[in-house]
């Protein structure tokens, strides 16, 4: 777009003396002026349904403006920066491109690798500070022991001699003769035969909650 610039100072001719040839207004001067005006008008944008070309500019509105005023790229960038202040986390499920490139502002660092986010909870020491980390993806079994006391047991056996005749056995004597005297309350000891065994499974990845993998960055500046 160009602005109209006057090529002939017609008012200055009024001050010239009569008879001065420069006092005369020439047709070429008038033609040149109209050509300059037409060139300037033709290069200007219409105020209705305008298709601008080149790099048009406009005044940048103050942040928070909510009118029909044109939003410049500077205004949009400031608005985006306000929506993502330092400390904000940006998440994208498709691209690993740094938000500084995508959004055009800020310094962003990869954040939260291999972790999920949880809301702050002032009443829980595990979750009461922003940036706090913890947890494990592998199951942790609380330490414990098993104990078993096996004192053994005994069977009470009372045997009665078959007879009072010769022999030295408890039940029968030598050569089938009657045994010796009664042996009462004989105790025979034995063990229980109890066996303890333990089985289990691997704890690897046993604590993982349902998850989805995304790219995350935190704005640091």
SULPE-V651184 format. One record per run of one state. SS is the DSSP state (H for helix, E for strand, C for the rest). FROM is the first residue (numbers start at 0). LEN is the number of residues. Records with the same first field share a line. If there is no record, write none. Layout:
BEGIN
SS->FROM-LEN + FROM-LEN
END
This chain:
BEGIN
C->0-9 + 13-7 + 23-3 + 42-30 + 83-5 + 92-6 + 103-4 + 110-42 + 159-12 + 172-1 + 176-1 + 178-4 + 190-24 + 219-2
H->9-4 + 20-3 + 26-16 + 72-11 + 98-5 + 173-3
E->88-4 + 107-3 + 152-7 + 171-1 + 177-1 + 182-8 + 214-5
END
